[in-house]
Amino acid sequence: MSCRRNLVWLGLTPEPERELPTVVAALRFRTHRSGPYGSGPHGSGTHGSRPHDARTPTGTPSALADAERQRVERLILRGTRHSWLRYLAEVTALVVDAADSPGHGDPEAALTAGDVVLDHHRMLIGLPGPGYERTATQRQALEEALRRLRNRTRNEGAA
């Protein structure tokens, strides 16, 4: 690793490292429990057409939150801007999945995760490099997913 490593991406905001581990763990737990057919305690190991990711831990929500915290810590201490944005792209996919399929994620956790990642991606405009442009599609997907999730939670609350 070079001493000239660009660390400007670490100074954006502490919210992702503080808030994402717990809510992402909740989304992963719910997604893997429900699976496409809801079989077994962790579903069938697939989500939609995507195969189970071997890096995704299974277990209790608490164990998933601990694993997610460790992953975020590794990314912050030893990761790169690229690996951090790749992680946030995974979180974006979980939020979009929760918005698309009500059984695939806790809507409150998805709202929190979506808001945190969207705020992060919007702040990239102030940093040098192509991060803001590279996350344009994710910002659009998150805005739409958050709109659907908010509508769903309002409608469920009114029922």
Residue pairs with C-beta under 8 A, 6 or more apart in sequence:
5 80
6 81
6 129
8 127
8 128
9 81
9 84
9 127
9 131
10 76
12 120
12 123
12 124
12 127
13 119
13 120
13 123
15 116
15 119
15 120
16 72
16 88
16 116
16 117
16 120
17 72
17 73
17 76
19 112
19 113
19 116
20 68
20 72
20 91
20 113
20 116
20 117
21 65
21 68
21 69
21 71
21 72
22 65
22 68
22 109
23 106
23 109
23 110
23 112
23 113
23 116
24 68
24 91
24 94
24 109
24 113
25 61
25 64
25 65
25 67
25 68
26 61
26 64
26 65
26 105
26 106
26 109
27 91
27 94
27 95
27 98
27 105
27 106
27 109
27 110
27 113
28 56
28 57
28 64
28 68
28 94
29 60
29 61
29 64
30 98
30 104
30 105
30 106
30 109
31 43
31 47
31 94
31 97
31 98
31 104
31 105
32 42
32 43
32 45
32 47
32 52
32 56
32 58
33 41
33 42
33 43
34 43
34 103
34 104
35 42
35 43
35 44
35 45
35 46
35 47
36 43
36 44
36 46
36 47
36 48
37 43
37 44
38 103
42 58
45 51
45 52
46 52
47 97
47 104
48 97
48 101
57 63
57 64
57 67
58 64
59 67
71 87
72 87
75 83
75 84
75 87
76 84
79 87
81 129
81 131
85 131
85 134
85 135
88 117
88 120
88 121
88 135
88 138
89 138
91 113
91 117
92 114
92 117
92 138
92 141
92 142
94 105
94 110
94 113
95 105
95 110
95 113
95 114
95 117
95 142
95 145
95 146
95 149
96 141
96 142
96 145
97 104
97 105
98 104
98 105
98 106
98 107
98 109
98 110
98 145
98 149
99 110
99 144
99 145
99 146
99 148
99 149
99 152
100 145
100 148
102 152
107 149
107 152
107 153
108 153
110 145
110 149
111 146
111 149
111 150
111 153
114 142
114 145
114 146
114 149
115 146
117 138
117 142
118 139
118 142
118 143
118 146
121 132
121 135
121 138
121 139
121 142
122 139
124 131
124 132
124 135
125 132
